[in-house]
């Protein structure tokens, strides 16, 4: 199917690459702060939990299934995507359902739902056309995303109310435990694959197609998601206790918040990056989780405090 799509509809390559780019983690890590800083604080926190918790879930399921990507099996497919992790389930398809589904559920408008459903389908098709996933990977991603969204929608509010009734120190402790628990299945999965190695044919085909070897046992994405989840949730709780901030304001003020906030996050992320030769070491993972937590704290607390100081936002709690 993938070979047929690439051969008979080659014109789809460029638009599908554009669609797929909007499903990358980098895009969501701009979307979530933009919502938190400029639209609604509470919705921004919920989006962060759905996205980052979903990243952990996706990584754990990928490791449990440890299934290949199409290019690892057939080097004759056109290499239009450079993913190096396992294939099942598709993270792009999963996040398209959970993140955009949450936004649609909050807005509760039929045209929005129609647009989101179309987007979910388009993202799934793009992953197949780009030979990043088999159709089964996409179907599994949609299913996992729907179940994860239902869990977050049904139980997220209850958990938030229960946690917010506790002292701040205990709230932060719960955030830390939740982030560690989210990382736990990934760590257990990697321990279960101790001694496993990428089949030689997968490595050869990936090198032939992409010029890079598969690296499916890399845990950096999961570590970064756990650190960011802790930083955002703990910072949001602290910010609320400190009085909060209001997302209302003119378009220019909101735009200034976005530019200033993203610039700070960019400086923290790249300024604290571990040296390339230390990435896979315990020190590299420690730096990864620390910088991710600091970026999360910046998003939910540091940047809003700066906005208030520079008169780009007003103090005061909104929905959280």
N, C-alpha and C positions, 0 to 999 in steps of 0.2 A: 504493500500500500504506500509506504513512504517513497519507495523508488518511483512508483507510478506518479505520485503527486509531484515529485521533484522533476520528473521527466516531461510530464504533460502540462504542468502549470508552473514553469520556471519563473514566470513574471511575479509569482506570489512571494518569492524569496525576500525582496526588499521590504514590502509592507509587513510581512510576518516577522521579520527581524525587528521592525519598529514596534510592533505589538508586544513581542517578547521582551523588549527592553523595558517596557512599562510594567513588566511583571518582575523585574529584578529587585533584589533587596534594597538597592540604593534608591530606587524610586519610592518605595514604601517608607524608607527612612527620611524622605523629604515630606511625603504626604502626612505622616503621623504628627511630626512637629508643627506642620502648617495648620492642621486641624486644632491641635492643642493650643497654639499661640494665637490663632486668628479666628477661629470659629467657635469651638466649645471645649472647655477644659475636660469635662467628664467624658465626652465622646472621644477626645484624644487619648485619654488614659485607657479607655476600653479598646480602642483600635490597637494601642501598643500591646495590650495583653493578648488580644486575639492574634496579632501578627507574630509576636515573639514567642508566645506559647506554641503557636502553630509551627514555627520554625523548629522548635525542640521536638514536637511530635513528628514532624516530617523527617527529621534526621534519624530519630529512633526507629521509625518504620522502614526507612531506606536501609539502615544497617541490619535490621531484622530480616528483611527480604533479600538483601545484597544481590539485586538483579542488575544486569548490564544495560547500557544504553545502546540504541541501534548501531551507532558508529563503531562500537566495540566489537560488533559481530559482523558487520559488512563495511569494509573500508571503501567500497565503491559508491556509497552514498555521498552526496555532496556535503562537505563539512561546513555547515552554516552556523554551528554553535560549538562553544568550547567548554562545555561542562565536564568536570572530572569526577563528580560524585556518582553514587548509585542512581538508578533510574526510577524505581518504584517505591512510592507514588510520586507523581509530578508535583513539585512544590509550587510551580507557577499556577497550575490548575487549582490546587488546594487553596492558595492565598486569594485567587480570584474569587472563589466562592465565599470564603470566610470574611475577608476584609471588605470587599465590595458588597457582600451580602449584609454585613452589619450596617453599612451606610444606608443601604436601601431599606433595611428593616426600621432604621431610625426615622427615615423620611416618610415612609409609608405612602408612597405615591405610585400608582400603576405605571406611568411613563418611566419613572426611575427604575422600577423593577424590570421593565421591558429592556431598558438600556443595559442594566447590569447583567441580565441573563444573556443578552447578545454578546456582551463583553466576555463573560465566562466562556461561551462557546468559541469565540474568536481566539482567546488565549490558548485554549486547548488545541485548536486546529494549528495554531502557530507552532506549538511545540512538536507536533507530528511532522509538519512540513519541514521544519529545521532539522529533523532527524535527532532531536534531543531526547525524544521519548517515543515509546510505542503507544498505540491507542489505548492499550490496557493500563498503562501508567497514568494517562490522562483521566480515564474513567475512575481509577482508584483515587486520584487526587481530588476529583470533584466530590466523591463519596466521603472521603476523610474531611474535606473542608466543610461539607454540609453538617456532618456529625459534630465537628468541633465548634462550628457556629452555634448549633442548637445547644450544646453544653454551656457555652459562654453566655448565651442569651438567657437560658433558663436559670442558671445558678450564679452567674456573675454578680448580679445585683444583691443577692442574699449574702454572698461572701463579703462584698464590699461593705454592706451595712454592719455585718457582724464584726469585721475588722475595725471599722471606723469608731466603734464604741469602746475600743480598748485604749489604754495609754499609748502615747506616741512611741515610746521605746519598744513596747510589745508589737505595735503595728510594723515598725521597721524590721523587727525580728521575724515576723510572719512573712514579710516580703523576701527576706534573705532565705528563709527555709523554703518558700515556694519556688524561688529561682533555682536553688540547689536541687530541689525535688524534680523540677522540670528537666534538669541536666542529667539526673540519675539514670533514666532509661538509656540515654545515649552512652553513658559510661559503661553500663552493664552490657549493652550490645557490643561495644568495642572489646570488652573483656571476653565476651563469648566468642569473638572472632580472633582471639589471640592465636597466632600461628598461621592464620589464613593469609593467603597472598593472592594478588590479582592473577587470574589465569594468563598464561603467556600469550595466547591468541588475542585476548582483550587488549593487552598492552601493545602488541605489535599493530593491531588494527587501529587503535587510537592514535598511535604515533604516526601511522601512515596517513590517516585522515586529518588529524588536527595538529600534529607536530608536538603534542604533549601526552604524557602518560596518564592513565587514570590514577586518581588519588582519593579513593572512596573512604579511606579510614582517617581522613583529616577531620579533627574535631573542632577546628577553630570557629566555624560558623555557629555551632552549638554553644561553645564557650562564650562567644561574643553576644549571642542572643540572651543567655542567662545573665550576663553582667549588665546588659542594657535594660533588661526587664527589671532587675533589682533597682538600678539607678532611677529609672522613670517612676516606678511605683513608690519607692521610698521618698524620692524628691517631691512627688505630687502630694503625698501625705504631709510632709513637712511644710510645703508651701501652703497647703490648706490651713494648717495649724497657725502659720505666720500671718494669715489674713487673706491669702490668695491674690488673684489679679483678674481683671475683667478683659475679655477678648474683644469687646466692642471697640469701635473707633473707625476713623476714616480709612479709605483704601490706602492712602499714603502711609498712615501710621502702621497699618497691618503689614504693608509691604516692607517697611523699614524693620519691623520686628523679624520678618522672615529672613531678610538679608543679614541682619546682625546676628540672629540666632544661628543660622546655618554657617556663617563664617566662624563663629565660636566653636561649633561642633566640628567643623572641618579642621580647625587648628588643633583641637584636642586629639582628634582621631589620628591624624597623620603625624602630629608632633610627638605623640607617645608610642608610635608604632615600633614593635620590637625589630631588632636587626634581622635581616633575612636568614642568616645562618643560625639564628636562635628560635625560629618559628616553631619547630616541632619539639622543643625542649620544655621541661617544666617551667623554666623561667619565662619562655615565650608565651606559654598559656597563661601564666600569672599576669604578665603585662597585658595580654589580650583582655582578660576579664576585668582588670583594673581600669584600663582606658575605656572599655565599654560601659562600666558602671559610672565613670566620670562623665561620659557623653550623655548617659541617661539622666544623671543628676543635673547636668547643664540644661538639657531640654526641659525638664519638668520644674526646676527651681532656679538654677543660676541665671538662665536667660530671662525668665519672667521678672526676677528681682532687678536685673539690669534694665528691662523695659520700663519698669516703674520709676527707677531712678532717673532715666533719661526722658521721662514724660511721654513715652510711647504707649503706655498702658496705665490704667488706674488700678489702685489696690482695691481689694474687695472680693469676697468669695462668689463664685458662680457655681453652677451645677458641677458636681464631682462624683 
